Amino acid sequence: MKIVFLDVKTIGEDIDLSGYDALGEVVKYDFTSSQEAPKRVRDADVIILNKVQINEETIGDAKKLKLVCVTATGTNNLDKEYLDMRGIAWRNVAGYSTESVAQHTFAMLFYLLEKLRYYDEYVKEGRYVNDTIFTHFAEHFTEVCGKTWGIIGLGNIGRRVAKIAQAFGAEVIYYSPSGSPAQPGYTQVGLDELLASSDIVSVHAPLNEYTEGLMNADAFQKMKKTAIFLNLGRGAIVVERELFDALRNGEIAAAGLDVLCQEPMSSDNPLLSIKDSKKLLITPHVAWASVEARTRLMGIILDQIKAFMQEEQRRIVSPVP
């Protein structure tokens, strides 16, 4: 069996992938373009990828290909109809990054809520040395306890964030963009109510027809001027120009984004011009990427390939009549 990693750099260079070597020949490419893919997958039995487009153009000549593994939950880059027509199986991975994304959500919140960059720089620039009093009150912050936390998208990550927020003493409400039935133990509300009543709004939803452009000018205008907005779902859920306007006009207090409409970030993104760290924090799509989450991810894919190989072997030994 030949296993080809098409964009192994997207996993990180610190993750042990030696377990794959026991399954057969393993070839790793740092990155692969759509033009390079056909040649690289031509004699592959299994391909492992994150962002590469998988369709007739890229894998049409891969006559031995049996399994496509995506190192992510989203599968928008797979032409599933073509894969089904060819009888090629595909696998993705869900749930591997729940703890990592939830942790990053709170890291972003506290950076903004407690003005941590300001206070860090205040000390490192020497301004705390020989100050007049032992406490510096220039930037005020408040507690999570007693706040209303609104969650958009109550999947695995949303529920984990809800549990932690409740542990801090927040009241949690949520909105289901797809209109799913209420989940027991959680307070479901409409979007307008969530926006108007929440002190913190965090997005943990997938990008689909219900969420694309959901957070636009109208949504930001309905939020409290003191609210903090966090997006850890997908970039296109937010209309970035209208978020820029909301921050510039003081319609919300601050925003933290781990995802953007274009990644890596476009040089003409209006959010680049906001330099005030108390108002905006952007991290480069790293919330999912703790060492533990990436190790878990690749362990799950390894197990998926092993299970697929065992099933294939059973078919060969005991063919269906």
C-alpha positions, 0 to 999 in steps of 0.5 A: 500500500502506498500512502501519500500526504499531500500537504503534511506541513498543515499538520505541523512538523512536531507531530510523530507520524512514524505509525504510518510507516508500518502500513506501507510506503509513505510519501510526504509532500509539504504542499501540493497545488491542484496542478501538482496533484495528478502526478503525485497521487497517480499510484497512491492507494491512500491520500491524506490531505487538508486543503487540496481540492479532490475532484476528477481533475486532481485524482482522475488518473489515480487508478489505484486510489481507494481512500481519501482522508481529510485532516479536518472536519470540513470536507468542502474540498471533496467532490463527493459525487465523483468519489462515490462514482469511482467507489473511493471511500473518504474519511474526515475527523470530528471532535479532535479539537474541542478542548483546544478551541474551547481553551483558545476561546477563553484565551482570546476573551481574557486578552481582550476583557482584561486588556492584558497587552496594555498591562504587560507593556505597562510593566515591561516599559518600566512604567510600574517602577516607582509608580505612585501606588501599587495598583494601576487603574488606567484600563478597567475590566470586568468579571465574566461572573454575572455576564450573559454569554451568547453562543452561536452554534451549540455543537461539541465546541459550543457545549464545551464553551458553555460549560466553562462559561457557566463555571465562571458564573456566566448565564449561557444562552444559544442560537441555532442557525439551522433551527435545530430543536432545543437541546435539554439543559440549555436556553435556546433563543432567537438571534435578535434576542441573543445579540441584544442581551449578550455581553459576550458572543462567540461563534462555533458554527460551521459555514453553510447556507444558514451562517454565511454572512450571519454577522453583518452590520445589522447584527453588530448594531443589535449588540451591546456597545460593551459586548465582546465578539469572538469568531472561532467558527469560519471566517465567512460567517462574518462580513469583515468590512462591516465588523471593521465599521462596527469596531471603528464606530464603537458599536461593539467594544472588541472582537477576537477572530481566529478565522478570516474570509481569506487565509492567509490574510489578504493585504487589503483586509480592512481589519489590518488597519486596527492596531488597538489591541484592546479593540481587536485580536486576530490569531492565524487559525490556530485555535484547533492546533494544540499539540494534543489536538493534532496528535489526536487528529493524526491518531484517529486518521491512522486508525481509520486507515487501519480499519479500512485496510482490515475491511478490504482484506475481509472483502478479499478473503470472503467476497460478497456472493 
